[in-house]
Amino acid sequence: MVSNELDVLRGEIEKVNMQILDLLNQRGSIVQQIGKVKETQGVKRFDPVRERQLLDLIAENNEGPFETSTLQHIFKTIFKASLELQKDDNRKSLLVSRKRKPENTVINVKGELIGDGNTHFVMGPCAVESYEQVREVAKSMKEQGLTLLRGGAFKPRTSPYDFQGLGFEGLQILRKVADEFNLAVVSEILNPNDLEKALDYVDVIQIGARNMQNFDLLKAAGSVNKPVLLKRGMSATIEEFMYAAEYIISSGNDQVILCERGIRTYEKATRNTLDISAVPILKKETHLPVMVDVTHSTGRKDLLVPTAQAAIAIGTDGIMAEVHPDPAVALSDSAQQMDIEEFNEFMDKVRPNQFIHS
């Protein structure tokens, strides 16, 4: 008898649960519609005044047996989940989203197709110091069949007293050497006002970690017809990284390459912490090519090969690393740059088997 009564009550609970489930999903559908209206009107998703009104309404109409505070806690959880529904709707409309564009974006940099399923390499010195220095690195790259030459002409440094780069003189050196060996120039630009002039020298505009949320620079890069290599900020979430890319694409330039370069954590064994899982996440969530900077993410030459191998294994579209003819005398990041011999050994160990020397 007791068992039958319990079964009946449990049956009633299940029926109520299904009613609640149906009502929650009905509520969710209405919330999504509200989200679309808010987006059209430019209204923020979260409205604290409206949430307070709803919580007060619950308090005024609660007749038990639940305590009002308990019910308000439950409904606050529902409100939070509802905001996430609206957030997902907005994300679906992002230009960087794979939901918006299912096929991979492939970016042509002087004949090298970034995002074509092969692994590409961006190599060069941390900072441009002289024509001879850059030429020696470029010559070694050419012998390895590489075409993407990186080099810093403008150097944002932690200390204002450290070497800040040669500026446009450095870009001129990069262009001269690149033309000599038929390479493409990848270099960072710091100031939106320098962008137009820099277009004469660079083939790929790099936006560094410290400028990932320099929104004026992002929008300026979005207004030109040049590929942009965007590095993840040292404390940026993947979502913030994607929104930074969205600034560029929404301004008209869809030629964006994402670059994971390590994030700042409490770990001190490496310069930064390489978030290797960001590669498949970004490739799943976006249609953009994703590279990995193994130099800045580790700050250790002994970790360059294994981290590059890991990045290739997990699906990166490219590897970025620093090379200097004589790292001991480099004006920046001397400890983490490979010399020419180390560079050749690096390429022999990490180059995918399908690559054919040119």
N, C-alpha and C positions, 0 to 999 in steps of 0.2 A: 504493500500500500504506500509506504513512504517512498519507495523507489519510483513508483508510478507518478506520484505527486511531484517528485523532483524532476522526473523526465518531462512532465508537462511544463513546469516552470522554466526548465532549460530550453524547451521548445519556444516558449514565449520570448525568452531572451534572444534566441537566435533570430526570431522574427523581427524584434525591435532592432537588433544589430543590422539587419539587412535594410530596414527602413532608414536608420541613421546613415548607413553607407550610401544609399540612394540620395538622401538629402545632402550629404557632404559633396557628392559628385555634382549634384544640381547646383550647389553653392559655388563649387569650383568653376563650372561653366559660366556662371554669371560673373564671377571674379575676373575670368579671362576677358569677357566682354568689356568690363569696366577698365581693365588694363589697356585695351585697345583705344577706348575713348580718351583715357588719360594721356596716352602717347600722342594721339592726334591733337589734343588740346595743350600739350606741353606741360601737363600737371605731374608732379612727383608721385611716385607709386605709394610711398608711405605717408599717411595722413594721421598724425597723432591725435588731432582733435576728433576726427571721426572714430578712431579706435576707442577713445575715452567715452564717447557717446554710446557706443555699442556695449561697452563694459558696464556703464551705468544702467543701460536698459536691461541687462541681465540681472543686475542687483535688484532693480525695481520689480521684476517679475518672477524672481525665484521663490518658489513655495516649498522647497525641500524635496527629498531628504538631504540632498547635497548641500554643503556649506557654500555660500556665495563665493568665497575666496577660491574654493576648489573648482567651481564652474568657470570662474574668470580665468583661472590658470589654464583650463582645458581650451577655452575659447581663444586665449592669447596664442596658444599653440596652433590653433586653426588659422588665426589671422596671419601668423608667420608663414605657415605653409601656403596660404593664399598669395602672399607677396612673392613667394618663390615661383608660383605658377605664372604670375605676371612677368617675372624676370625671365623665365624660360621663353615666354612668347616674344619678348624683346630680343633675346639672344638669337632666336630663329631668324630674325630679320637682319642680323649683322652681316655686313658685306664680307667679312673674313670667314664666316661660318661655312662649314662643309654642307650644312643643310641648305644654304643659299646657293652654293656651287659645288655639286658632288665631285666633279672631276678635279684633278690636281692642277694647280697653276704651275706652268713651266715658264721660266724667265730666261730669255736669251741675252747672255752677256758676251758680246763679240764672238758668237758662234758656240759658246759653251752653254748648254741647256740645263739650268739649275731646276731640279724637280723632275727630271726625266727618268728617275729610278736608279741612276748611277751615283757614285760618291765623287764629289768634287772637292778640290783642295784650294784654300785661300791662304797663301803663305807670304811672308815678308817681315821686315823689321818692325819692332814696336814703334820706333820713331825714325823718321828720315833725318839723317845726319849729314850725308854728303852724297854726291853723284857716284863716287867710287864704291861706297858702302852699298847703296841700293843696286848698282849694276852687278856687283859680285853675287848678291843674292838672286837677282833676276836671271843671271846666266845659269846658276845651278837649277833654278826652277825650270828653265827652258830645257835643260838637259834631262829633267825628269818628266817632261811632257806636260807641265802645268802652265796655266795661262792667267790665273787670278792673283795679281800682285797686291798685297796689302802694305800699308805704311802710314804712320801717323805724321801729318804735317801740323795739325793743331792738337795739342796734347793737354787735355783737362787733368790736372794733377791734384792730389790731395793737398800738397803743400804749395803755396804760391812761390816758393823759392826754388822748386824743382824745374827742370828743363821743360819749357812749354811748347816746344816745337818750332820749326822754321816758318810756319805759316804758308803763304802762297809760294814762297821760294821752294818749300818742300814739295808742294803740289807740282810745280814746274819740273823738279827733278824726277818725280815719279812719272810724269807724262813723257819726259824725254827718254827715260830708260824703257818704259813700257812700249813706246813706239819703236825703239831699237830692236826689241825682242818680240814684238807683236803680242804684247800682253795687255790685260785689262786692269785698270787701276781701281782699287777699293780703298777709300780713305774717309776718315771722319770729318764732318763739318759741324761746328759748334754753334755758329751764329746764323740765324735766318738771313741776315743781310749779306752774308758771304756766299750764299748758296748759288745765286745766278752766276757770279764770277767763277765759282768753283766748277761749274758745269763744263768749262773749257778744258778741264784737266782730269776729271774723274769719270769713270764708267759706271761705278756703283757708289752711291752716297751711303756712307755708314753713319748711323746714329748710335752713339755709345750708351752704355748702361746709365751713366749719370744724366743723360738727356732723354731717357725713354719717356719721361713725362714733361718734356719741354714742349708744350702744346703748340706754341707758335712755330717752333722748328718742325714739328710733325706736319702741321698744316702746310708749311712752306714746301716741305719735301713732297707733299701730296699734290702740289700744284705744278710740278715739273715732270717731264717725260724721261726719267732716269730710274733704273732699279734702285731700291733702298734696302740696305741690310740693317735691320733693326735689332739691337741687342737688348736682352732682358735686363731690367733694372736689378741692382744687387739685392733689393728687398721687395721686389715686385711679385705679386701672385701671378699665376698663369692667366687669370681673368684680366688683371690690369695690363698684362703684356698684350693680350688680344685686343683690348680696347685702345691701346697705343697704336697698334697696327690699323685699327679701324679709323683712327684720326687721319692716317695717310690715305687709305683707300677711299674714305668718304670725301676726301678733298680732290679726288680724281685720278690718283695714281695707284693702279692695282699691281704694280711690280714690286712686291714686298717679300723679302727673305727674312725669316725669323732666326735669331741666333741665341741659343742658350749658352750663357757664359759663367754660370755658377751664381749662387745666391749666398747672402751673408747669414751664417748660423753661428752657434756658440762653438763649433768645432774649429780648432786652430792648427790641425795637422796639415791642412791645405789652405791656400790663400782664400779661396771661397769653397763652397760645397756644390759640386756638380750635381744638378738635379736631372739625372739621366732619364727619369720617368717623364720629364716634360716633353721629350721628343715624341713618343707615341701619343701622348695626350694631345699635343698641339697638332699632330698629323691627323688625329681622329676628329678633333673639334674644328680645325681649319683646313682650307685647301692650299695653304701656302707652303713653300719649301722651308725646311727647318735645318739649320746648321748647328754645330757645337764648337765652341771655342775652348780647346783643351788647355791652352796656355793660361788664360786668365782664371779659368775655373779651378785649376790646381795650383798654379804658381810653382810647380815642381817639374823639372825636366824628367825625373825618373818615373813620373806618372803619365807622361804624354802618350806613350805607346798603348798602355792598357786602357786608358780612358778613350783614346781614339778608336781602338778596337771595339770597346763596349758601345760607343756611339754608332759605329757602323753596323754592329750586330743588331742594334735596336731600331735601326731604320733611318738614321740621319741622312740628309741629302748632301751634307758637306762637312768638312773639317777645317777649322781655322787654327793656325798656330804661328808662332813668331820665330823668325830666323835672322841671325846676325853674323857677319863674317868673324867678329871677335867680341863675343858677348861680355867679356871681362871689362871692356872699355866702353860699353854701350852707355848712352846718356840716360836711358830709362829701362827699368825692368831687366837689368843685366843677368840676374840669377835664373830667370825663367826662359830665356831665349836659347834656341839651339844654334850651334855653329854649323858650318856647311857639312862637315862629316856626319854630325849627329842628324842633320836633316835628311841626308841620303839614307842613313840607317833607318830612320823613322819611316821614310817612304817605302823602303823594302819590306818593313814589317807590317805596315798597316794598309798598304795599297791592295784593294780587292783583286782577286786572281784574274778577273775578266779584263782588267785594265791592260792595254797594250801600249808600250813605249812608243812615242812618236819619233 
